[in-house]
Amino acid sequence: MSTCLLLDAGNTRLKWALLSGNEWLAEGIADYTTLAALHAELAALPAPESILGSNVAGPNVAAGLEAQFPRFPIQWLRSKPTEAGLRNQYREPSQLGPDRWAAMIGARSLSSGDTLVVMAGTAMTVDALSAEGDFLGGLIVPGFRLMREALARGTADLGLPDGTPVAFPRSTGEAIINGALAALTGAIAGQYAQLVQQTGRPVRIVLSGGDAALITSKLPPALAEQLMPVDNLVLRGLAYLARIEPLQETQQ
């Protein structure tokens, strides 16, 4: 059974998984400054016969990963007009981020109805999928930390304070944190309402990413009832593609 290495090169870190058929042999997280350590870790595992990756971290990161695997032709995912039963309605389908495309493919493998796909990382994306398999469009908003950092950079006195999620903030730190969470959950609620209005059907919310738990804590009950938390959604999408599409094997 063929073994495939999956790479999710995000804005701040790399997630990876080693797949053999339907079995996840191993997974982990690596820092871009210590890619050599990742190579050493993978050396103790079965050698991959193919590598499939999503990269939104830029060409330098792609080059660094390719340098770590000189015998392995990394196949970087590109968004297509149609793939894995989905139709990409972006005006320029190739301009859709590969992480968003992989996340939607992963979500589709878990939810066949109308679905809102939310990736809560450095930036938060909120993408609408119809039951018919159409990607209708979506939002990109600054993530939780980016919102706080933007206020710290753009104001003289606010800084980057701490705080906790509360109903009525009574400190500057609480006001900033809860304001950011309100903006994020509001974006989800708005797109959820739009999708329900357009289709007239129940909508599932598939949520993944580093800030997923934080956002979950502030979602309105009506939305929380429709929530499906999923770890490593981009890797799940890549795994689905690796199983259904032939990949170029590594050089021996």
VEXLONU-32889 format. One line per field, with one value per residue (C-alpha): residue number from 1; residue in one letter; x, y, z. Coordinates in steps of 0.2 Angstrom, whole numbers. Each point is the difference from the previous one (the first is absolute). Example, Ala and Ser with C-alpha at 12.3 -4.5 7.8 and 13.67 -1.06 7.14 Angstrom:
<nodes>
resi <- (1/2)
resn <- (a/s)
xx <- (62/6)
yy <- (-22/17)
zz <- (39/-3)
</nodes>
This chain:
<nodes>
resi <- (1/2/3/4/5/6/7/8/9/10/11/12/13/14/15/16/17/18/19/20/21/22/23/24/25/26/27/28/29/30/31/32/33/34/35/36/37/38/39/40/41/42/43/44/45/46/47/48/49/50/51/52/53/54/55/56/57/58/59/60/61/62/63/64/65/66/67/68/69/70/71/72/73/74/75/76/77/78/79/80/81/82/83/84/85/86/87/88/89/90/91/92/93/94/95/96/97/98/99/100/101/102/103/104/105/106/107/108/109/110/111/112/113/114/115/116/117/118/119/120/121/122/123/124/125/126/127/128/129/130/131/132/133/134/135/136/137/138/139/140/141/142/143/144/145/146/147/148/149/150/151/152/153/154/155/156/157/158/159/160/161/162/163/164/165/166/167/168/169/170/171/172/173/174/175/176/177/178/179/180/181/182/183/184/185/186/187/188/189/190/191/192/193/194/195/196/197/198/199/200/201/202/203/204/205/206/207/208/209/210/211/212/213/214/215/216/217/218/219/220/221/222/223/224/225/226/227/228/229/230/231/232/233/234/235/236/237/238/239/240/241/242/243/244/245/246/247/248/249/250/251/252)
resn <- (m/s/t/c/l/l/l/d/a/g/n/t/r/l/k/w/a/l/l/s/g/n/e/w/l/a/e/g/i/a/d/y/t/t/l/a/a/l/h/a/e/l/a/a/l/p/a/p/e/s/i/l/g/s/n/v/a/g/p/n/v/a/a/g/l/e/a/q/f/p/r/f/p/i/q/w/l/r/s/k/p/t/e/a/g/l/r/n/q/y/r/e/p/s/q/l/g/p/d/r/w/a/a/m/i/g/a/r/s/l/s/s/g/d/t/l/v/v/m/a/g/t/a/m/t/v/d/a/l/s/a/e/g/d/f/l/g/g/l/i/v/p/g/f/r/l/m/r/e/a/l/a/r/g/t/a/d/l/g/l/p/d/g/t/p/v/a/f/p/r/s/t/g/e/a/i/i/n/g/a/l/a/a/l/t/g/a/i/a/g/q/y/a/q/l/v/q/q/t/g/r/p/v/r/i/v/l/s/g/g/d/a/a/l/i/t/s/k/l/p/p/a/l/a/e/q/l/m/p/v/d/n/l/v/l/r/g/l/a/y/l/a/r/i/e/p/l/q/e/t/q/q)
xx <- (0/7/6/-2/7/-12/6/-11/12/-10/5/8/4/0/-12/4/-7/6/-14/-1/-16/-13/11/9/17/7/-3/8/4/16/8/7/16/3/-5/16/-7/-16/10/9/-17/-7/16/-6/-17/-4/6/-13/-3/-8/-2/-15/0/-10/11/-6/17/8/14/14/-9/-4/18/6/-12/6/18/-4/-7/11/-5/-19/-9/-12/-16/-8/-18/-8/-18/-10/-17/-6/7/-5/-19/2/-3/11/-11/15/1/18/0/19/1/-9/12/5/-3/-18/-3/8/-11/-16/5/3/-16/-10/6/-8/-15/-11/-13/2/15/10/18/10/18/6/18/11/-14/-17/-9/-19/-5/-17/-3/-17/-7/2/19/2/12/-10/13/6/9/17/2/15/2/-1/18/1/-14/8/17/-8/-7/17/9/-13/-3/12/-7/-9/14/-3/-9/-7/-18/-13/-17/-14/-17/3/19/6/18/9/7/-17/-7/13/-1/-19/-1/11/-10/-16/7/5/-16/-10/8/-5/-18/-2/6/-11/-15/4/2/-16/-10/7/-3/-15/9/9/19/14/15/16/13/19/16/10/-14/-14/-3/1/-13/-11/-1/-9/-11/-19/-9/-9/16/9/-13/5/19/11/18/13/19/12/-13/12/10/-17/-3/17/-2/-17/9/14/-12/-10/13/16/16/17/11/17/16/9)
yy <- (0/17/12/19/14/15/18/14/16/13/18/-4/-18/-17/-14/-17/-18/-16/-10/-18/-4/5/-1/15/-7/16/19/15/19/8/17/7/4/-19/-9/-11/-7/-5/-9/-10/-4/-6/-11/-11/-3/-10/10/9/-5/17/17/11/18/16/16/17/5/6/-6/0/-13/-10/0/-4/-15/-6/1/-12/-13/2/-18/4/10/10/2/16/2/12/5/-6/4/-17/-14/-13/3/19/14/16/15/12/13/-6/-18/-1/15/-9/-5/-18/-1/6/-13/-14/5/-1/-16/-7/7/-7/-17/2/10/-2/13/19/4/15/-4/11/0/10/3/15/6/-7/-6/-4/-9/-6/-17/-5/-17/-1/2/18/11/16/12/5/13/3/10/3/-14/3/4/11/10/3/4/12/10/-1/7/13/8/8/-7/-16/-12/-19/-2/-17/-3/-13/-3/8/7/18/5/11/2/5/-17/-8/13/-4/-19/-1/13/-11/-15/9/5/-18/-8/13/-4/-18/4/12/-13/-13/10/4/-18/-5/13/-5/-19/-1/-15/-4/5/-9/10/-9/9/-3/9/6/12/-12/-3/18/5/-15/7/16/-7/3/-16/-2/0/-11/-13/-2/0/-14/3/-9/-1/2/4/5/-17/-9/8/-5/-17/-2/6/-12/-14/4/8/-8/8/1/-12/5/-3/-16)
zz <- (0/-5/13/-2/9/2/4/5/0/9/3/17/0/-9/3/-7/0/-7/-9/-5/-9/13/15/7/5/9/0/8/0/-5/0/-16/9/4/-16/2/16/-10/-12/14/8/-17/-3/14/-9/-16/-15/-9/-18/-4/8/-2/8/2/2/4/9/-16/-12/13/11/-16/-5/18/0/-17/6/14/-12/-15/-6/3/-13/11/-9/6/-1/-12/1/-15/-8/5/11/12/-4/4/-13/4/-3/3/-15/-2/7/0/12/14/13/0/19/-2/-15/10/16/-11/-7/17/7/-15/4/18/-4/-16/3/0/10/6/1/13/1/16/-1/-4/-11/1/-15/-1/-16/-6/-8/-6/1/-19/1/-4/8/1/7/17/11/6/16/12/13/18/3/-16/6/17/-8/-12/15/9/-15/-5/17/13/16/-3/-2/0/16/7/4/1/-10/10/-4/5/0/14/-5/-15/-2/1/-12/-13/2/0/-14/-11/4/-4/-17/-3/5/-8/-17/3/5/-15/-13/9/-2/-18/-4/9/-9/-17/2/12/8/16/-1/9/6/-2/11/1/4/15/6/-2/18/5/-14/5/18/-7/-14/3/6/-17/-9/13/-3/-19/4/-5/7/-11/3/-14/-13/-14/3/-1/-17/-6/6/-9/-16/2/1/-15/-12/-7/7/-8/10/8/-9/6)
</nodes>
